[in-house]
């Protein structure tokens, strides 16, 4: 597994994002598509996100990114959509006519997490790495010495 490291963290957090152009206009062609790809790369690099894979289609963008744990998916999308839209309107004046309200991307997005560890792998890890009695199902003793089961 390809774990990333922070000053006090080890992590592997990956998200698959899909977002579409406003009204699903098929505007992501030629220079506009190339510029979107370049802007997404620059934005990801600026905020320490790694692009694992990505595709710019005619009316939407798919990317699989590895992100630091302090970045929420909503923050990632705010930065990606905001920066790309600002630069696109600035560099391609003809887009302002089509998107007269200055909204290049549709409001929503799709996001799903990508996991590498199975439930069985996590259970095995917990059984072999922590408490001497892994079968106690994470019990706690209450103040009156009765067991409280949390599993």
Buried (B, 14 or more C-beta within 10 A) or exposed (E): EEEBEEEEEEEBBBBBBBBBBBEEBEBBEEEBBEBBBEBBBEBBEEBEBBBBEBEBBEBBBBBBBBBBEEBEBEEBBEBBBEBBBEBBBEEBEEBBEEBEEEBBBBEEBEBEEEEEEEEEEEEEEEEEEEEEEBEEEEBEEEEEEEEEEEE
